[in-house]
Amino acid sequence: MDQHSERANDPQVAETENERKRSAAARLFDIRRVIGGLFVVYGVIVGLVGLFDSAAEIDKAQGVRINLWAGLAMLAFGLFMLAWQWLRPVVPPTTEEAREV
């Protein structure tokens, strides 16, 4: 076999590849992404329902467009969670820390 066609068994390459995989897995399973995404979607849906509430529904809530306000609050919370996830990403453990556990 040709030496150039075989993959090198360099431990630094393997370690870098393992760190990349752990980093991707940590970002993928970050709960803030799931919570933020769901709150954004539900906030938009509830907010749109609140925009088109009938007069009877508004009277039932004593004149407050409760769906609109709840939708806006959910949307704000979801955007906060997503911004938090983007500004402070999860840092996967280093190789030494992973070996200790």
C-alpha positions in Angstrom: 0.0 0.0 0.0 1.0 3.6 -0.6 2.0 5.4 2.6 0.1 8.6 1.5 -3.2 6.7 1.1 -3.2 5.5 4.7 -4.5 7.7 7.5 -1.8 8.8 9.9 -2.0 7.5 13.4 -1.1 10.8 14.9 -2.4 11.1 18.5 -2.8 14.9 18.2 -5.0 14.5 15.2 -7.2 11.9 17.0 -7.4 14.1 20.1 -8.5 17.1 18.0 -11.1 15.0 16.3 -12.5 13.8 19.6 -12.6 17.3 21.0 -14.5 18.5 17.9 -17.0 15.6 18.3 -17.6 16.4 22.0 -18.0 20.1 21.3 -20.6 19.4 18.6 -22.5 17.0 20.9 -22.4 19.6 23.8 -23.9 22.2 21.5 -26.5 19.9 20.0 -27.9 18.8 23.4 -27.9 22.2 25.0 -31.3 22.5 26.8 -31.4 26.3 26.3 -31.7 25.8 22.6 -34.7 23.5 23.0 -36.5 25.6 25.6 -35.8 28.8 23.7 -37.0 27.4 20.4 -40.2 26.1 21.9 -41.0 29.3 23.7 -40.4 31.4 20.6 -42.7 29.2 18.5 -45.4 29.1 21.2 -45.0 32.8 21.9 -45.6 33.7 18.2 -48.7 31.4 18.0 -50.2 32.7 21.3 -49.3 36.3 20.3 -51.0 36.0 17.0 -54.1 34.5 18.6 -54.1 37.5 21.0 -54.0 40.0 18.1 -57.2 38.5 16.6 -59.1 38.0 19.9 -62.8 38.7 19.6 -64.5 41.3 21.8 -66.1 38.5 23.9 -62.8 36.9 24.6 -61.3 40.3 25.7 -64.4 41.0 27.9 -63.9 37.6 29.5 -60.4 38.7 30.5 -61.7 42.0 32.0 -60.6 44.1 29.0 -57.0 42.7 28.9 -55.6 41.0 25.8 -54.2 38.3 27.9 -53.2 36.1 25.0 -51.2 38.9 23.4 -49.4 39.7 26.6 -48.7 36.1 27.4 -47.4 35.5 23.9 -45.1 38.5 24.1 -43.8 37.3 27.4 -43.2 33.8 26.0 -41.5 35.3 23.0 -39.2 37.5 25.1 -38.3 34.5 27.3 -37.5 32.3 24.3 -35.4 35.0 22.7 -33.5 35.4 26.1 -32.8 31.7 26.2 -31.5 31.6 22.6 -29.4 34.7 23.2 -28.0 33.2 26.3 -27.1 30.1 24.4 -25.4 32.0 21.6 -23.5 34.4 24.0 -22.4 31.8 26.5 -22.0 28.5 24.6 -21.4 25.2 26.4 -17.7 24.4 26.8 -17.1 20.7 26.6 -14.7 19.1 29.1 -11.1 18.8 28.1 -9.6 15.4 27.4 -8.0 15.4 30.9 -11.3 16.3 32.6 -13.1 13.6 30.5 -10.6 11.0 31.6 -11.0 11.9 35.3 -14.8 11.2 35.2 
